[in-house]
Amino acid sequence: MLQVCLNGARGRVECPYLPVTPEELAATAREAVAAGAQDIHLHPKNGDGEDTLDPAAVAAALTAVRSAVPGIPVGVTTGAWATPHPETRASQVRSWTVLPDHASVNWHEDGAAEVAAALLERGVGIEAGIYSGTPAARRFLDWPESHRVLRVLAEITDADPHTAVRSAAGLLDDLRPAATSRILLHGEGEAAWPVLRLAAARRLDTRIGLEDTLRLPDGAPADTNADLIRAARESIRQAGHGGERGARSTA
């Protein structure tokens, strides 16, 4: 499975063409799905372009994107940078009026289990975000409900293209006890493409989008999420994966 991450915690200063409003998210989602994306991850924004878990903003983003790409799963973040206090974060999840198909929960953040419990209560799939270089893998594996997540996001924070693949292999080793969970592996910045190729070689789900990188594999600027998805499909094809279906980790 190839997921597109439409915007992330970036702002327009960093990326002038970043999709921020519900209408912009819908337009770029439509283009990305036409290019081959099979799942969507997005960060709802407030009027200042900042990430938010506010029910109205979440509802507006989800409604617009679903109208543009009916039938495609759509997920959101629950990152602590949007709402630092764990109890408030969980309360916001419980107050959502429009529910995403899935939501990411970062297990290095305080309150991850509380937020995950709120999502399970609402029937929302959990993407368990496991950052490399943090205690997240052990915290997640120690959680009694870890078997209930939709998938594990193996998120490589090492942005050095020369070492990120090694970091990714190490994190996958740490996640061996979660063998029953589907794994989506991805990197960021200059390491996004080497890690994506590793994911393809290991037949894992992966993702790409303006959240993870602003450049194509050759270093040229990427103007749209669709450009990144097309490049990712070609990289996956070259790895012999085909990009048409994900697989459970055997790493």
C-alpha positions in Angstrom: 0.0 0.0 0.0 1.2 3.5 -0.9 0.0 6.3 1.3 0.2 10.0 0.6 1.0 12.3 3.5 -0.4 15.6 2.2 1.0 18.3 4.4 2.4 17.4 7.8 3.3 20.0 10.5 5.0 22.2 7.9 3.9 25.8 7.2 3.7 28.0 4.1 7.0 29.7 5.0 8.8 26.4 4.5 6.6 25.3 1.5 4.6 28.0 -0.3 2.5 25.5 -2.1 1.6 23.4 1.0 -2.1 22.4 1.1 -3.6 23.9 4.2 -7.3 24.7 3.7 -9.9 21.9 3.3 -10.3 22.9 -0.4 -6.6 22.7 -1.0 -6.4 19.3 0.8 -9.2 18.0 -1.3 -7.6 19.2 -4.6 -4.2 17.7 -3.8 -5.8 14.5 -2.5 -7.7 14.1 -5.8 -4.4 14.5 -7.8 -2.5 12.2 -5.6 -5.1 9.4 -5.8 -5.2 9.8 -9.6 -1.4 9.4 -9.5 -1.7 6.1 -7.5 -2.0 6.9 -3.8 -4.2 4.3 -2.0 -4.5 5.9 1.4 -4.3 9.4 2.8 -2.7 11.0 5.9 -3.3 14.7 6.6 -2.9 17.3 9.3 -6.0 19.5 9.8 -5.0 23.2 10.2 -6.5 26.2 11.9 -6.9 29.7 10.5 -3.2 30.4 11.2 -2.1 27.3 9.3 -1.1 25.5 12.5 -2.0 21.8 13.2 -5.1 21.4 15.3 -7.3 18.6 16.6 -10.3 20.9 17.0 -13.5 19.0 16.0 -14.6 21.7 13.5 -11.3 21.7 11.7 -11.0 17.9 11.6 -14.6 17.7 10.3 -14.0 20.2 7.5 -10.8 18.6 6.3 -12.2 15.1 6.3 -15.5 16.1 4.7 -13.7 17.9 1.9 -11.2 15.2 1.2 -13.7 12.4 1.3 -15.9 14.2 -1.2 -12.9 14.5 -3.6 -11.8 10.9 -3.3 -14.7 8.7 -2.2 -13.8 5.3 -1.0 -10.2 6.1 -0.1 -9.2 5.8 3.6 -8.3 9.1 5.2 -6.4 9.5 8.4 -5.3 12.4 10.6 -2.5 13.1 13.2 -2.9 13.3 16.9 0.6 14.8 17.4 1.3 16.4 20.8 2.5 19.5 19.1 -1.1 20.2 18.2 -2.4 19.8 21.7 0.3 19.2 24.3 -1.8 18.1 27.3 -2.6 14.3 26.9 -6.0 14.5 28.6 -7.1 17.4 26.4 -5.9 15.5 23.3 -7.9 12.4 24.3 -10.9 14.7 25.0 -10.7 16.3 21.6 -10.7 12.8 20.0 -13.8 12.0 21.9 -15.5 15.2 20.7 -14.8 14.7 17.0 -18.1 14.9 15.0 -16.7 13.4 11.9 -14.4 10.4 12.4 -11.3 9.6 10.3 -10.7 6.0 9.1 -7.5 6.1 11.1 -5.3 8.4 13.2 -1.6 8.3 14.0 -0.5 8.1 17.7 3.2 8.8 18.4 4.4 6.4 21.1 7.3 8.5 22.3 4.8 11.2 23.4 3.3 11.4 26.8 -0.3 10.2 26.9 -0.1 7.9 23.8 -2.0 5.1 25.5 -4.7 7.5 26.6 -5.2 8.9 23.1 -5.1 5.4 21.6 -7.8 4.3 24.1 -10.0 7.2 23.0 -9.6 6.2 19.4 -10.4 2.6 20.1 -13.6 3.8 21.9 -14.6 5.7 18.8 -13.8 2.8 16.5 -11.0 4.7 14.7 -8.1 2.7 13.4 -4.8 3.4 15.0 -1.5 4.0 13.2 1.1 3.5 15.9 3.9 5.9 15.2 7.2 4.4 16.3 10.0 7.0 15.9 13.5 5.6 15.5 16.0 6.8 18.2 13.3 6.9 20.9 11.8 4.5 23.5 8.6 4.3 21.4 9.0 0.6 20.2 9.3 -0.7 23.8 6.5 1.5 25.1 4.2 0.3 22.3 5.1 -3.4 22.7 4.4 -3.1 26.4 0.9 -1.7 25.8 -1.7 -4.5 26.4 -3.8 -3.4 23.4 -0.9 -3.2 20.9 -2.5 -6.1 18.9 -5.5 -3.9 18.1 -3.8 -1.3 16.0 -4.5 -1.0 12.3 -0.8 -0.7 11.5 2.6 0.3 12.8 4.3 3.4 11.3 8.0 2.7 11.5 9.2 6.3 11.2 12.9 6.9 10.6 14.0 10.2 12.1 17.6 9.8 10.8 17.5 12.1 7.8 21.1 11.2 6.6 20.7 9.2 3.4 23.9 7.4 4.2 22.8 6.0 7.5 19.0 6.0 7.4 18.7 2.6 5.9 20.8 1.1 8.7 18.6 3.0 11.2 15.5 1.6 9.5 16.8 -2.0 9.6 17.5 -1.5 13.3 14.0 -0.3 14.0 12.4 -3.1 12.1 14.4 -5.5 14.2 13.1 -3.8 17.4 9.6 -4.3 16.0 9.9 -8.1 15.4 7.7 -8.9 18.4 4.9 -7.0 16.6 5.0 -9.5 13.7 1.2 -9.7 13.6 1.0 -6.0 12.8 1.1 -4.5 9.4 4.1 -2.2 9.1 4.4 1.0 7.1 8.0 2.2 6.8 9.0 5.7 5.8 11.7 8.2 6.1 12.0 12.0 5.9 14.0 14.7 4.2 17.0 13.5 2.1 16.5 10.0 3.5 12.9 9.6 2.4 13.8 7.9 -0.9 16.4 5.4 0.4 14.0 4.3 3.1 11.1 4.1 0.6 13.3 1.8 -1.6 14.0 -0.4 1.5 10.3 -0.6 2.2 9.7 -1.7 -1.4 12.5 -4.3 -1.2 11.0 -5.7 2.0 7.5 -5.7 0.6 6.3 -3.3 3.3 3.7 -0.5 3.0 5.2 2.9 2.6 4.3 6.5 2.2 5.5 9.8 0.5 4.2 13.3 0.3 5.0 16.9 1.2 5.1 16.0 4.9 8.1 13.8 4.4 10.1 15.5 1.6 9.9 18.4 -0.7 12.2 16.9 -3.3 12.1 14.2 -6.0 14.6 11.3 -6.0 16.9 13.3 -8.3 16.9 16.2 -5.9 14.6 18.4 -8.1 11.9 20.3 -6.2 8.5 18.5 -6.0 5.7 20.9 -6.8 2.8 18.6 -5.8 2.0 15.5 -3.8 1.1 13.8 -7.1 4.6 14.3 -8.4 6.0 12.5 -5.3 3.5 9.7 -5.7 4.4 9.1 -9.3 8.1 9.0 -8.4 7.4 6.6 -5.6 5.5 4.3 -7.8 8.4 4.2 -10.2 10.8 3.5 -7.4 8.5 0.7 -6.1 8.2 -0.7 -9.6 12.0 -0.8 -10.0 12.3 -2.6 -6.7 10.0 -5.3 -8.1 7.2 -4.6 -5.7 4.6 -3.3 -8.1 3.0 -1.0 -5.5 -0.5 -2.6 -5.8 -0.7 -4.2 -2.4 1.0 -4.1 0.9 2.3 -7.0 2.9 2.9 -7.9 6.5 6.4 -7.5 7.8 8.6 -10.6 7.8 11.6 -8.5 8.9 
